[in-house]
């Protein structure tokens, strides 16, 4: 590993001139960071990862091996991208038709988990602390704290900030406590919130 001022990079990685990389970040084998990328502090970028030009990655994100974060994708703080998960940025790609002007914005909010081999179809928002199961295909906006699985992904429950499934119905009224953190969660209709003390 090579120390590049305030971050660490493996000698096999390619970092294009102009890329912004935050303090304490680590970039592993064969990763490629494009010149327009903005990467926050304490980010881990795994082997064979690709980070595009029009990409913003918040502090403390973890990008696992073989993940490509393409243009128009924004990851807020503390997002986990599991091994080989997939982002897209064109909804209806064709090799013979130029569609760079049709890129759709994708937003992954704070603390969300994107499981191994899942696919995030472009143009959607994944809510705060949502949990996308391994292999799921997400093609619509997901609520905060939602647990999503399947193809196409469907909500099957709720997850705490800690990453534990909560004992609540998908909709209605309810109150529960995360067994690990002790944090209280309140369900109102189809929205889950951390309960005010």
Secondary structure, DSSP 8 states (H G I E B T S, - for coil): -EEETTEEE-TT-EE-TT-EE-TT-EE-TT-EE-TT-EE-TT-EE-TT-EE-TTEEE-TT-EE-TT-EE-TTEEE-TT-EE-TT-EE-S-TT-BTTB--GGG---EEE-TT-EE-TT-EE-SS-EE-TT-EE-TT-EE-S-B-TTEEEETBTTEEEEEE-TTS-EE---SSEEEEEE-TTT--EEEEEETEEEE---
